[in-house]
Amino acid sequence: MDETQKNAGTGAHAEALVDGILADADAEAARITAEAQAYAAASIARAEEQAKTILRESAAKADAQVAAIKADAEAKIAIERRKRVLRMQENMARDVVERVARKLSAMVGTPDYRNILRGWIAEAAVGLSTATASVNASMDELGLIDDTLLRAAEADVLAATGKATSLRLLKGDPSIGQGVYLLADGGKLAYDNRVATRLERRRTEIRKLIYKALFDESKRA
């Protein structure tokens, strides 16, 4: 093989080597480009998902805040409504008590009032449940209470309980306020059956009746 042929063979080998290097370089560049593109696509996807998550969390927080504000407002409204209902009940109960007190006060001295006193005395004697008791009342009412009335009240107690009791007028100052006040012998037991006390004992019941009258839907059907 002459020198020319040798040089030609060497040149071809060098070109093939260069071509191989260039091909490897192209392949490496393509691989690096593909990896970069895949990384970029993955980063964009992650960023988009993070953005969506942030938006969802923000919306959830906003919904939760709205729900909390609404619940707080509804609770305050319910409390205020309850306060108003209680005030209305109390005002109406006070009005009922005042009307009843005025009506009973106007009945003093009427023919029927002695029977009312008789019932109050008997009721107090039953509640006191003692063998003997003294009866006190206001100045205007003491003049209406006599032995006949006391004996009638004693008969009512006996019929109601089967127990005999002896009643007499209390010696001393008249009581303050309309109604009767019974004191057992010895002064340790007493039964206050004056109008103010009677109405106070019934105040809770009056409130319930008012509430039922105002809010019982079955009565409106």
Residue pairs with C-beta under 8 A, 6 or more apart in sequence:
85 211
88 214
89 207
89 210
89 211
89 214
90 207
92 210
93 203
93 206
93 207
93 210
96 206
96 210
97 199
97 203
97 206
100 199
101 178
101 195
101 196
101 199
104 116
104 178
104 195
105 178
105 195
107 113
107 116
108 140
108 141
108 144
108 178
109 140
109 144
113 144
114 144
114 149
117 137
117 141
117 144
117 145
117 149
117 180
118 149
118 152
118 153
118 156
119 156
120 179
120 180
120 193
120 198
121 135
121 145
121 149
121 150
121 153
121 167
121 180
121 182
121 193
122 153
122 156
122 157
122 160
123 193
124 133
124 180
124 181
124 182
124 191
124 192
124 193
125 133
125 153
125 154
125 157
125 165
125 167
125 182
125 191
126 157
126 160
126 161
127 191
127 193
128 182
128 184
128 189
128 190
128 191
129 161
129 163
130 165
130 184
130 185
130 189
131 164
131 165
131 166
132 165
132 166
132 167
132 168
132 184
132 185
133 165
133 166
133 167
133 168
133 182
133 183
133 184
133 185
133 191
134 167
134 168
134 169
134 170
134 171
134 182
134 183
134 185
135 145
135 150
135 167
135 168
135 169
135 170
135 180
135 181
135 182
136 142
136 169
136 170
136 172
136 174
136 175
136 180
136 181
136 182
136 183
137 145
137 174
137 175
137 179
137 180
137 181
138 174
138 175
138 176
138 177
138 178
138 179
139 174
140 178
141 178
141 179
141 180
142 169
142 174
145 169
145 180
150 167
150 168
150 169
153 167
154 164
154 165
154 166
154 167
157 163
157 164
157 165
158 164
158 165
167 182
170 181
170 183
175 181
175 194
177 194
177 195
177 196
178 194
178 195
178 196
179 193
179 194
179 195
179 196
179 197
179 198
180 193
180 194
181 190
181 191
181 192
181 193
181 194
182 190
182 191
182 193
183 189
183 190
184 190
212 219
213 219
